Amino acid sequence: MERHHVERLFRQYYRRMYTLSCSLLYDRQESEDVVSEVFASLLEVDTQLLPASTEGYLMAAVRNRCLKRLRDKSNRERIIHLYSCEMQENNWEEDERRLVQLRHLAHTLLTSQELRLFTLRYLDGKDYKVICAEMGISRIAVWKHLSHIVKVLKENVKSLEP
Protein backbone atom coordinates (compact mmCIF):
# COMPACT_ATOMS: atom_id res chain seq x y z
CA MET A 1 0.00 0.00 0.00
CA GLU A 2 1.31 3.45 -0.82
CA ARG A 3 2.54 5.71 1.95
CA HIS A 4 0.18 8.60 1.20
CA HIS A 5 -2.81 6.24 1.29
CA VAL A 6 -1.71 4.87 4.69
CA GLU A 7 -1.23 8.43 5.96
CA ARG A 8 -4.79 9.29 4.90
CA LEU A 9 -6.10 6.21 6.68
CA PHE A 10 -4.05 7.13 9.74
CA ARG A 11 -5.58 10.61 9.92
CA GLN A 12 -9.07 9.24 9.35
CA TYR A 13 -9.11 6.21 11.67
CA TYR A 14 -6.35 6.67 14.27
CA ARG A 15 -8.57 8.07 17.05
CA ARG A 16 -11.15 5.24 16.79
CA MET A 17 -8.46 2.58 16.60
CA TYR A 18 -6.61 4.06 19.58
CA THR A 19 -9.82 4.25 21.62
CA LEU A 20 -10.61 0.60 20.89
CA SER A 21 -7.09 -0.43 21.81
CA CYS A 22 -7.22 1.53 25.09
CA SER A 23 -10.53 -0.08 25.99
CA LEU A 24 -8.95 -3.51 25.62
CA LEU A 25 -5.44 -2.94 26.99
CA TYR A 26 -5.93 -0.17 29.57
CA ASP A 27 -2.47 1.11 28.69
CA ARG A 28 -1.88 4.19 26.56
CA GLN A 29 1.63 3.32 25.43
CA GLU A 30 0.72 -0.22 24.44
CA SER A 31 -2.35 1.10 22.65
CA GLU A 32 -0.24 3.51 20.63
CA ASP A 33 2.14 0.67 19.81
CA VAL A 34 -0.67 -1.60 18.64
CA VAL A 35 -2.17 1.03 16.34
CA SER A 36 1.28 1.88 14.97
CA GLU A 37 1.93 -1.79 14.27
CA VAL A 38 -1.29 -2.05 12.27
CA PHE A 39 -0.31 0.90 10.09
CA ALA A 40 3.27 -0.37 9.75
CA SER A 41 1.95 -3.72 8.55
CA LEU A 42 -0.11 -1.92 5.90
CA LEU A 43 3.09 -0.34 4.60
CA GLU A 44 5.01 -3.63 4.63
CA VAL A 45 2.38 -5.90 3.10
CA ASP A 46 0.67 -5.09 -0.15
CA THR A 47 -2.86 -5.03 1.25
CA GLN A 48 -5.71 -3.81 -0.90
CA LEU A 49 -8.58 -2.45 1.17
CA LEU A 50 -12.04 -1.92 -0.23
CA PRO A 51 -13.56 1.42 0.80
CA ALA A 52 -16.63 -0.26 2.27
CA SER A 53 -14.61 -2.58 4.48
CA THR A 54 -11.62 -0.40 5.42
CA GLU A 55 -12.84 0.64 8.86
CA GLY A 56 -13.94 -2.89 9.74
CA TYR A 57 -10.58 -4.30 8.65
CA LEU A 58 -8.61 -1.75 10.66
CA MET A 59 -10.72 -2.19 13.79
CA ALA A 60 -10.50 -5.98 13.55
CA ALA A 61 -6.73 -5.74 13.10
CA VAL A 62 -6.44 -3.60 16.25
CA ARG A 63 -8.70 -5.93 18.22
CA ASN A 64 -6.75 -9.00 17.13
CA ARG A 65 -3.39 -7.45 17.98
CA CYS A 66 -4.70 -6.39 21.39
CA LEU A 67 -6.02 -9.86 22.12
CA LYS A 68 -2.69 -11.36 21.07
CA ARG A 69 -0.84 -9.00 23.42
CA LEU A 70 -3.16 -9.90 26.27
CA ARG A 71 -2.63 -13.60 25.63
CA ASP A 72 1.13 -13.15 25.51
CA LYS A 73 1.30 -11.17 28.70
CA SER A 74 0.54 -13.23 31.75
CA ASN A 75 -1.42 -11.81 34.64
CA ARG A 76 1.56 -12.37 36.87
CA GLU A 77 3.83 -10.19 34.72
CA ARG A 78 1.28 -7.39 34.70
CA ILE A 79 0.79 -7.53 38.47
CA ILE A 80 4.53 -7.56 39.12
CA HIS A 81 5.01 -4.59 36.79
CA LEU A 82 2.20 -2.59 38.37
CA TYR A 83 3.36 -3.46 41.87
CA SER A 84 6.94 -2.41 41.18
CA CYS A 85 5.74 0.88 39.65
CA GLU A 86 3.56 1.52 42.67
CA MET A 87 6.41 0.76 45.05
CA GLN A 88 8.67 3.24 43.28
CA GLU A 89 6.15 6.03 42.85
CA ASN A 90 3.90 6.06 45.86
CA ASN A 91 4.14 6.91 49.49
CA TRP A 92 2.34 4.14 51.42
CA GLU A 93 1.05 6.47 54.11
CA GLU A 94 -0.55 8.65 51.44
CA ASP A 95 -2.09 5.57 49.85
CA GLU A 96 -3.51 4.45 53.18
CA ARG A 97 -5.01 7.91 53.74
CA ARG A 98 -6.59 7.87 50.28
CA LEU A 99 -7.96 4.38 50.82
CA VAL A 100 -9.61 5.51 54.05
CA GLN A 101 -11.09 8.50 52.21
CA LEU A 102 -12.32 6.28 49.39
CA ARG A 103 -14.00 3.88 51.80
CA HIS A 104 -15.60 6.80 53.62
CA LEU A 105 -16.86 8.22 50.31
CA ALA A 106 -18.21 4.83 49.31
CA HIS A 107 -20.14 4.52 52.56
CA THR A 108 -21.55 8.05 52.35
CA LEU A 109 -22.30 8.34 48.62
CA LEU A 110 -23.36 4.88 47.51
CA THR A 111 -26.64 3.10 48.03
CA SER A 112 -26.57 -0.17 49.94
CA GLN A 113 -26.73 -2.16 46.67
CA GLU A 114 -23.91 -0.10 45.15
CA LEU A 115 -21.84 -0.47 48.30
CA ARG A 116 -22.33 -4.23 48.19
CA LEU A 117 -21.27 -4.28 44.51
CA PHE A 118 -18.26 -2.09 45.31
CA THR A 119 -17.23 -4.43 48.13
CA LEU A 120 -17.70 -7.62 46.13
CA ARG A 121 -15.75 -6.35 43.12
CA TYR A 122 -13.04 -4.08 44.47
CA LEU A 123 -12.47 -5.23 48.02
CA ASP A 124 -13.24 -8.95 47.72
CA GLY A 125 -11.94 -9.16 44.12
CA LYS A 126 -14.84 -11.27 42.84
CA ASP A 127 -15.48 -11.46 39.10
CA TYR A 128 -18.68 -10.45 37.33
CA LYS A 129 -20.03 -14.00 37.10
CA VAL A 130 -19.82 -14.53 40.87
CA ILE A 131 -21.33 -11.10 41.55
CA CYS A 132 -24.22 -11.86 39.18
CA ALA A 133 -24.94 -15.12 40.99
CA GLU A 134 -24.71 -13.57 44.47
CA MET A 135 -26.83 -10.52 43.70
CA GLY A 136 -29.24 -12.06 41.20
CA ILE A 137 -28.69 -9.43 38.52
CA SER A 138 -27.41 -9.58 34.95
CA ARG A 139 -23.81 -9.06 33.89
CA ILE A 140 -24.83 -5.87 32.06
CA ALA A 141 -26.48 -4.54 35.21
CA VAL A 142 -23.31 -5.27 37.20
CA TRP A 143 -21.21 -3.45 34.61
CA LYS A 144 -23.55 -0.44 34.54
CA HIS A 145 -23.66 -0.18 38.32
CA LEU A 146 -19.88 -0.50 38.63
CA SER A 147 -19.37 2.14 35.92
CA HIS A 148 -21.66 4.49 37.80
CA ILE A 149 -19.90 3.74 41.10
CA VAL A 150 -16.48 4.45 39.63
CA LYS A 151 -17.72 7.69 38.05
CA VAL A 152 -19.25 8.92 41.32
CA LEU A 153 -16.17 8.03 43.35
CA LYS A 154 -13.76 9.58 40.83
CA GLU A 155 -15.69 12.84 40.78
CA ASN A 156 -15.72 13.04 44.55
CA VAL A 157 -12.11 11.93 45.05
CA LYS A 158 -11.00 14.75 42.75
CA SER A 159 -12.83 17.23 44.93
CA LEU A 160 -10.90 15.98 47.99
CA GLU A 161 -7.46 16.42 46.44
CA PRO A 162 -5.59 19.59 47.42
Solvent accessible surface area in square Angstrom, and as a share of the most:
residue,aa,sasa,rsa
1,M,36,0.16
2,E,111,0.50
3,R,160,0.58
4,H,122,0.55
5,H,53,0.24
6,V,8,0.04
7,E,72,0.32
8,R,109,0.40
9,L,3,0.01
10,F,83,0.35
11,R,173,0.63
12,Q,87,0.39
13,Y,19,0.07
14,Y,50,0.19
15,R,161,0.59
16,R,104,0.38
17,M,0,0.00
18,Y,28,0.11
19,T,77,0.45
20,L,46,0.23
21,S,0,0.00
22,C,30,0.18
23,S,61,0.40
24,L,51,0.25
25,L,16,0.08
26,Y,189,0.72
27,D,56,0.29
28,R,185,0.68
29,Q,113,0.50
30,E,32,0.14
31,S,0,0.00
32,E,69,0.31
33,D,51,0.27
34,V,0,0.00
35,V,0,0.00
36,S,59,0.38
37,E,59,0.27
38,V,2,0.01
39,F,11,0.05
40,A,42,0.33
41,S,29,0.19
42,L,2,0.01
43,L,71,0.35
44,E,143,0.64
45,V,90,0.52
46,D,110,0.57
47,T,26,0.15
48,Q,144,0.64
49,L,28,0.14
50,L,126,0.63
51,P,123,0.77
52,A,109,0.84
53,S,55,0.35
54,T,9,0.05
55,E,66,0.30
56,G,49,0.47
57,Y,92,0.35
58,L,0,0.00
59,M,46,0.21
60,A,33,0.25
61,A,21,0.16
62,V,0,0.00
63,R,109,0.40
64,N,78,0.40
65,R,80,0.29
66,C,0,0.00
67,L,70,0.35
68,K,110,0.47
69,R,63,0.23
70,L,53,0.27
71,R,176,0.64
72,D,97,0.50
73,K,64,0.27
74,S,53,0.34
75,N,99,0.51
76,R,177,0.64
77,E,100,0.45
78,R,85,0.31
79,I,114,0.58
80,I,92,0.47
81,H,112,0.50
82,L,111,0.55
83,Y,124,0.47
84,S,44,0.28
85,C,41,0.24
86,E,79,0.35
87,M,87,0.39
88,Q,152,0.67
89,E,136,0.61
90,N,55,0.28
91,N,93,0.48
92,W,136,0.48
93,E,140,0.63
94,E,56,0.25
95,D,41,0.21
96,E,100,0.45
97,R,102,0.37
98,R,111,0.40
99,L,66,0.33
100,V,89,0.51
101,Q,55,0.25
102,L,51,0.25
103,R,109,0.40
104,H,116,0.52
105,L,18,0.09
106,A,1,0.00
107,H,121,0.54
108,T,82,0.47
109,L,76,0.38
110,L,15,0.08
111,T,81,0.47
112,S,96,0.62
113,Q,73,0.32
114,E,19,0.09
115,L,38,0.19
116,R,114,0.42
117,L,0,0.00
118,F,10,0.04
119,T,47,0.27
120,L,13,0.06
121,R,78,0.28
122,Y,102,0.39
123,L,77,0.38
124,D,80,0.41
125,G,56,0.54
126,K,64,0.27
127,D,75,0.39
128,Y,41,0.16
129,K,154,0.65
130,V,64,0.37
131,I,0,0.00
132,C,24,0.14
133,A,85,0.66
134,E,73,0.33
135,M,32,0.14
136,G,67,0.65
137,I,42,0.21
138,S,65,0.42
139,R,143,0.52
140,I,110,0.56
141,A,28,0.21
142,V,0,0.00
143,W,141,0.50
144,K,124,0.53
145,H,57,0.25
146,L,4,0.02
147,S,47,0.31
148,H,90,0.40
149,I,0,0.00
150,V,51,0.30
151,K,123,0.52
152,V,28,0.16
153,L,10,0.05
154,K,122,0.52
155,E,96,0.43
156,N,42,0.22
157,V,44,0.25
158,K,140,0.59
159,S,86,0.56
160,L,83,0.41
161,E,83,0.37
162,P,165,1.04
